């Protein structure tokens, strides 16, 4: 069990540090050809829309990846919200995503998808060895 968990832990670290070659195997595609200015963020049918008209976005984001949270942050949404247009006292225009920004976002989607997969595998290994806390108790 220790060896298997160690291997999965190493894979998880590599993915989350974006050092794994898997990160470059995008699972998403772009929709729209205009500039990718982040105006209004929404999600439907595995597509993250970045404008109100839903003509520009990123398709192929699994719902469990979109909803994945670390702490209180929904990662896929938070990354875009930090670049979104904002009104009020201190208004700011939405940021136009560069090719590098879009590549990075697609890598985030892959990293979260792989993280969810590995977390499930870790749970299976622990369950196969007696579950919590049995798997970690001396016999």
Backbone as CSV, one residue per row, in Angstrom:
resi,resn,N_x,N_y,N_z,CA_x,CA_y,CA_z,C_x,C_y,C_z
1,UNK,0.830,-1.181,0.000,0.000,0.000,0.000,0.881,1.252,0.000
2,UNK,1.926,1.251,0.817,2.796,2.417,0.909,3.428,2.743,-0.447
3,UNK,3.914,1.710,-1.137,4.544,1.940,-2.438,3.555,2.514,-3.449
4,UNK,2.356,1.954,-3.472,1.333,2.430,-4.412,0.954,3.876,-4.098
5,UNK,0.740,4.183,-2.826,0.389,5.555,-2.449,1.538,6.521,-2.744
6,UNK,2.764,6.062,-2.560,3.931,6.901,-2.865,3.996,7.231,-4.349
7,UNK,3.733,6.237,-5.192,3.744,6.455,-6.637,2.653,7.445,-7.040
8,UNK,1.468,7.253,-6.494,0.368,8.162,-6.826,0.644,9.564,-6.292
9,UNK,1.253,9.663,-5.128,1.616,10.958,-4.569,2.624,11.684,-5.441
10,UNK,3.603,10.956,-5.954,4.601,11.554,-6.854,3.948,12.049,-8.139
11,UNK,3.036,11.252,-8.665,2.322,11.655,-9.876,1.483,12.908,-9.618
12,UNK,0.836,12.938,-8.479,0.017,14.091,-8.100,0.861,15.357,-7.974
13,UNK,2.005,15.251,-7.353,2.910,16.397,-7.209,3.352,16.890,-8.581
14,UNK,3.739,15.982,-9.456,4.198,16.343,-10.796,3.105,17.064,-11.583
15,UNK,1.892,16.585,-11.446,0.763,17.201,-12.152,0.470,18.585,-11.579
16,UNK,0.418,18.688,-10.266,0.058,19.970,-9.661,1.150,21.027,-9.812
17,UNK,2.384,20.603,-9.984,3.464,21.552,-10.270,3.578,21.825,-11.767
18,UNK,2.687,21.193,-12.533,2.638,21.306,-13.995,3.955,20.898,-14.647
19,UNK,4.553,19.848,-14.104,5.783,19.293,-14.654,5.535,17.996,-15.419
20,UNK,4.369,17.403,-15.242,4.037,16.144,-15.910,3.756,16.390,-17.391
21,UNK,4.201,15.475,-18.260,3.876,15.620,-19.687,2.366,15.528,-19.957
22,UNK,1.611,14.944,-19.034,0.158,14.838,-19.209,-0.510,16.209,-19.284
23,UNK,0.106,17.197,-18.678,-0.456,18.545,-18.630,-0.646,19.127,-20.029
24,UNK,0.186,18.721,-20.958,0.113,19.246,-22.325,-0.881,18.498,-23.208
25,UNK,-1.576,17.515,-22.646,-2.579,16.757,-23.391,-3.946,17.376,-23.119
26,UNK,-4.218,18.496,-23.779,-5.450,19.254,-23.527,-6.696,18.419,-23.778
27,UNK,-7.702,18.648,-22.953,-8.987,17.981,-23.119,-10.060,18.980,-23.549
28,UNK,-9.636,20.212,-23.806,-10.561,21.290,-24.143,-10.243,21.862,-25.524
29,UNK,-11.241,22.557,-26.080,-11.064,23.275,-27.336,-11.669,24.668,-27.178
30,UNK,-11.195,25.587,-28.004,-11.681,26.962,-27.947,-12.892,27.128,-28.847
31,UNK,-13.816,27.979,-28.404,-14.981,28.338,-29.206,-14.887,29.838,-29.453
32,UNK,-15.008,30.238,-30.699,-14.945,31.652,-31.052,-13.582,32.000,-31.599
33,UNK,-13.555,33.054,-32.399,-12.288,33.432,-33.008,-11.904,34.871,-32.680
34,UNK,-12.809,35.615,-32.087,-12.494,36.982,-31.673,-11.493,36.965,-30.538
35,UNK,-11.131,38.152,-30.078,-10.263,38.189,-28.905,-11.002,37.572,-27.722
36,UNK,-10.262,36.978,-26.852,-10.846,36.294,-25.705,-10.838,37.218,-24.496
37,UNK,-11.661,38.257,-24.564,-11.791,39.208,-23.465,-12.759,38.624,-22.433
38,UNK,-12.331,38.597,-21.182,-13.150,38.010,-20.121,-14.143,39.067,-19.648
39,UNK,-15.407,38.890,-20.038,-16.446,39.856,-19.703,-17.399,39.314,-18.651
40,UNK,-17.991,38.173,-18.939,-18.992,37.574,-18.060,-18.787,36.066,-18.087
41,UNK,-18.603,35.454,-16.925,-18.274,34.030,-16.857,-19.522,33.211,-16.537
42,UNK,-19.721,32.152,-17.315,-20.796,31.208,-17.023,-20.354,29.823,-17.482
43,UNK,-21.102,28.821,-17.044,-20.771,27.436,-17.368,-22.042,26.693,-17.733
44,UNK,-22.014,25.986,-18.867,-23.126,25.109,-19.243,-22.631,24.078,-20.247
45,UNK,-23.150,22.879,-20.137,-22.838,21.803,-21.087,-21.342,21.646,-21.336
46,UNK,-20.573,21.570,-20.244,-19.119,21.387,-20.295,-18.402,22.502,-21.068
47,UNK,-19.002,23.684,-21.079,-18.383,24.825,-21.735,-18.328,25.999,-20.771
48,UNK,-17.140,26.598,-20.659,-16.954,27.812,-19.875,-17.059,28.970,-20.855
49,UNK,-18.075,29.802,-20.649,-18.288,30.965,-21.507,-17.666,32.183,-20.842
50,UNK,-17.008,33.033,-21.648,-16.378,34.214,-21.072,-17.042,35.512,-21.540
51,UNK,-18.147,35.392,-22.292,-18.912,36.578,-22.669,-20.402,36.275,-22.556
52,UNK,-21.189,37.315,-22.394,-22.631,37.152,-22.169,-23.333,36.495,-23.350
53,UNK,-22.887,36.792,-24.555,-23.519,36.236,-25.751,-23.211,34.749,-25.939
54,UNK,-22.282,34.229,-25.160,-21.866,32.822,-25.255,-21.365,32.479,-26.654
55,UNK,-20.482,33.345,-27.150,-19.867,33.117,-28.454,-18.375,32.827,-28.324
56,UNK,-17.816,33.057,-27.124,-16.403,32.772,-26.869,-16.287,31.966,-25.582
57,UNK,-15.529,30.891,-25.669,-15.372,30.076,-24.477,-14.429,28.903,-24.667
58,UNK,-14.445,28.046,-23.665,-13.579,26.867,-23.659,-14.473,25.652,-23.433
59,UNK,-14.514,24.794,-24.434,-15.396,23.621,-24.422,-14.624,22.386,-23.988
60,UNK,-15.315,21.493,-23.265,-14.708,20.231,-22.859,-14.253,20.218,-21.416
61,UNK,-14.732,21.171,-20.626,-14.396,21.220,-19.201,-15.421,20.346,-18.467
62,UNK,-15.006,19.204,-17.934,-15.959,18.353,-17.219,-16.573,19.109,-16.030
63,UNK,-17.831,18.818,-15.754,-18.527,19.523,-14.675,-17.835,19.341,-13.327
64,UNK,-17.304,18.125,-13.068,-16.624,17.919,-11.793,-15.339,18.738,-11.698
65,UNK,-14.712,19.029,-12.822,-13.526,19.889,-12.840,-13.947,21.334,-12.596
66,UNK,-15.000,21.777,-13.274,-15.509,23.144,-13.076,-15.880,23.372,-11.613
67,UNK,-16.487,22.391,-10.977,-16.953,22.533,-9.596,-15.884,22.253,-8.543
68,UNK,-14.720,21.761,-8.947,-13.674,21.384,-7.999,-13.195,22.594,-7.200
69,UNK,-13.134,22.407,-5.882,-12.713,23.493,-5.003,-11.479,23.108,-4.204
70,UNK,-10.646,24.096,-3.975,-9.553,23.989,-3.018,-9.814,25.094,-2.015
71,UNK,-10.037,24.694,-0.765,-10.492,25.671,0.227,-11.866,26.149,-0.191
72,UNK,-12.070,27.434,-0.227,-13.373,27.971,-0.613,-13.395,28.435,-2.066
73,UNK,-12.319,28.164,-2.820,-12.242,28.637,-4.198,-12.567,27.548,-5.205
74,UNK,-13.463,27.885,-6.119,-13.750,27.044,-7.268,-12.717,27.462,-8.324
75,UNK,-11.684,26.661,-8.493,-10.462,27.042,-9.201,-10.702,27.561,-10.623
76,UNK,-11.428,26.809,-11.436,-11.631,27.216,-12.834,-12.350,28.555,-12.936
77,UNK,-13.310,28.774,-12.071,-14.046,30.033,-12.075,-13.186,31.169,-11.516
78,UNK,-12.503,30.927,-10.408,-11.702,31.960,-9.742,-10.618,32.509,-10.663
79,UNK,-9.948,31.640,-11.391,-8.878,32.079,-12.278,-9.422,33.073,-13.298
80,UNK,-10.589,32.790,-13.842,-11.195,33.692,-14.821,-11.747,34.957,-14.158
81,UNK,-12.364,34.824,-12.995,-12.916,35.995,-12.307,-11.840,37.024,-11.992
82,UNK,-10.637,36.563,-11.724,-9.537,37.489,-11.460,-9.177,38.303,-12.704
83,UNK,-9.692,37.908,-13.860,-9.400,38.590,-15.122,-10.646,39.213,-15.742
84,UNK,-11.766,39.136,-15.041,-13.058,39.579,-15.539,-13.229,41.088,-15.413
85,UNK,-14.065,41.654,-16.298,-14.421,43.066,-16.212,-15.134,43.313,-14.889
86,UNK,-14.957,44.533,-14.353,-15.533,44.840,-13.053,-16.049,46.274,-13.073
87,UNK,-17.239,46.464,-12.542,-17.819,47.804,-12.435,-17.630,48.328,-11.026
88,UNK,-18.461,49.290,-10.636,-18.416,49.814,-9.273,-17.449,50.974,-9.099
89,UNK,-16.984,51.158,-7.865,-16.085,52.279,-7.531,-14.764,52.225,-8.289
90,UNK,-14.219,51.044,-8.423,-12.935,50.864,-9.106,-13.112,49.966,-10.331
91,UNK,-13.770,50.490,-11.361,-14.028,49.637,-12.531,-12.737,49.277,-13.267
92,UNK,-12.801,48.154,-13.943,-11.682,47.751,-14.786,-12.245,46.962,-15.969
93,UNK,-11.617,47.109,-17.120,-12.083,46.325,-18.275,-11.652,44.869,-18.109
94,UNK,-12.345,43.996,-18.778,-11.932,42.591,-18.754,-10.615,42.418,-19.486
95,UNK,-9.851,41.474,-19.030,-8.556,41.212,-19.657,-8.748,40.376,-20.919
96,UNK,-7.999,40.699,-21.937,-7.970,39.881,-23.148,-6.942,38.783,-22.895
97,UNK,-7.405,37.542,-22.931,-6.515,36.418,-22.668,-5.532,36.240,-23.823
98,UNK,-4.264,36.137,-23.482,-3.230,35.878,-24.481,-3.223,34.382,-24.796
99,UNK,-2.471,34.002,-25.799,-2.317,32.575,-26.110,-1.737,31.842,-24.905
100,UNK,-0.790,32.489,-24.210,-0.179,31.877,-23.023,-1.210,31.715,-21.903
101,UNK,-2.085,32.709,-21.729,-3.147,32.612,-20.721,-4.073,31.436,-21.025
102,UNK,-4.457,31.317,-22.282,-5.377,30.242,-22.685,-4.704,28.882,-22.505
103,UNK,-3.444,28.774,-22.893,-2.704,27.524,-22.683,-2.660,27.181,-21.197
104,UNK,-2.375,28.182,-20.362,-2.284,27.946,-18.916,-3.628,27.479,-18.359
105,UNK,-4.715,28.103,-18.794,-6.042,27.697,-18.325,-6.335,26.250,-18.731
106,UNK,-5.983,25.894,-19.970,-6.218,24.527,-20.421,-5.381,23.536,-19.610
107,UNK,-4.190,23.939,-19.212,-3.361,23.089,-18.360,-3.966,22.946,-16.969
108,UNK,-4.560,24.006,-16.458,-5.239,23.945,-15.165,-6.365,22.918,-15.227
109,UNK,-7.132,22.939,-16.308,-8.240,21.984,-16.473,-7.709,20.554,-16.459
110,UNK,-6.626,20.305,-17.183,-6.032,18.956,-17.212,-5.529,18.584,-15.817
111,UNK,-4.844,19.507,-15.149,-4.300,19.229,-13.809,-5.415,18.881,-12.828
112,UNK,-6.510,19.612,-12.871,-7.627,19.319,-11.964,-8.289,17.993,-12.319
113,UNK,-8.435,17.714,-13.611,-9.027,16.447,-14.037,-8.181,15.262,-13.567
114,UNK,-6.871,15.380,-13.721,-5.963,14.322,-13.268,-5.947,14.220,-11.746
115,UNK,-6.019,15.340,-11.058,-6.070,15.334,-9.592,-7.288,14.569,-9.106
116,UNK,-8.435,14.832,-9.703,-9.668,14.141,-9.323,-9.522,12.636,-9.571
117,UNK,-8.922,12.264,-10.704,-8.716,10.842,-11.028,-7.805,10.174,-9.996
118,UNK,-6.691,10.817,-9.677,-5.736,10.239,-8.734,-6.336,10.165,-7.334
119,UNK,-7.091,11.172,-6.937,-7.736,11.135,-5.614,-8.651,9.913,-5.499
120,UNK,-9.384,9.607,-6.558,-10.264,8.436,-6.548,-9.456,7.147,-6.445
121,UNK,-8.322,7.095,-7.156,-7.456,5.908,-7.082,-6.869,5.747,-5.679
122,UNK,-6.482,6.828,-5.062,-5.956,6.777,-3.687,-7.019,6.222,-2.750
123,UNK,-8.245,6.706,-2.901,-9.346,6.195,-2.071,-9.547,4.696,-2.278
124,UNK,-9.436,4.223,-3.514,-9.604,2.798,-3.810,-8.507,1.967,-3.149
125,UNK,-7.268,2.430,-3.205,-6.153,1.704,-2.590,-6.354,1.620,-1.082
126,UNK,-6.718,2.713,-0.477,-6.933,2.728,0.978,-8.100,1.805,1.345
127,UNK,-9.170,1.852,0.573,-10.331,1.002,0.848,-9.966,-0.480,0.700
128,UNK,-9.141,-0.815,-0.284,-8.721,-2.203,-0.502,-7.869,-2.734,0.651
129,UNK,-7.310,-1.822,1.439,-6.477,-2.222,2.574,-7.165,-1.978,3.926
130,UNK,-8.471,-1.919,3.929,-9.202,-1.815,5.189,-9.839,-0.474,5.461
131,UNK,-9.699,0.479,4.555,-10.329,1.785,4.729,-9.705,2.589,5.860
132,UNK,-10.349,3.706,6.162,-9.871,4.591,7.239,-10.423,4.099,8.564
133,UNK,-9.758,4.021,9.642,-8.317,4.150,9.762,-7.620,2.799,9.656
134,UNK,-8.380,1.742,9.376,-7.834,0.383,9.368,-6.598,0.188,8.511
135,UNK,-6.548,0.845,7.374,-5.414,0.664,6.467,-4.105,1.149,7.085
136,UNK,-4.194,1.970,8.108,-2.986,2.563,8.691,-2.691,2.067,10.099
137,UNK,-3.379,1.016,10.504,-3.139,0.445,11.829,-2.304,-0.824,11.710
138,UNK,-1.393,-0.990,12.636,-0.555,-2.200,12.643,-1.443,-3.393,12.966
139,UNK,-1.160,-4.480,12.315,-1.940,-5.708,12.546,-1.300,-6.538,13.618
